[in-house]
Amino acid sequence: PDGAAPAIEDLGDMQGPLKERVEAMEARILRETLIRHRWNKTRAAQELGLSRVGLRNKLERYGLERNSNIETLNGDAA
């Protein structure tokens, strides 16, 4: 597996309306993809099948921006 799909146990922990769950998963996927690409938005957008503008809009929607709190997948600053 390439790690693209979340583990089943991760999905089981999610609660709330479907829309909120989908948004939480989308934000997580965006964050993990950006970290994997060291916040290179062009590469992240390509992997996700988005335009750079589309990616930027999603980042604004979810309040995601590069900072020391979300630099790495495990939460440790790089």
C-alpha positions, 0 to 999 in steps of 0.5 A: 500500500502507498499510504493513501488510504487511512487505516480502518481504525482511524475512520472508526474514531471519527464521529459526527455528521458526514460532512464534518467527517469528510472535511476532517479527512480532506484537511488531514489528506491536504496536511499530510500531502503538503508535509510529504512534499515539504510544503511544495504546493505545486507538487502537492497539487499535482499529486492531489489532482488539483490546480494550485488555485484549487489547493490554495482555496482548500488551504484557506478553507481549512486554515492550513498554513506552514508553521512549526506546529504542522511541519511533520507528520508526527507533529515534531518541527522539522 
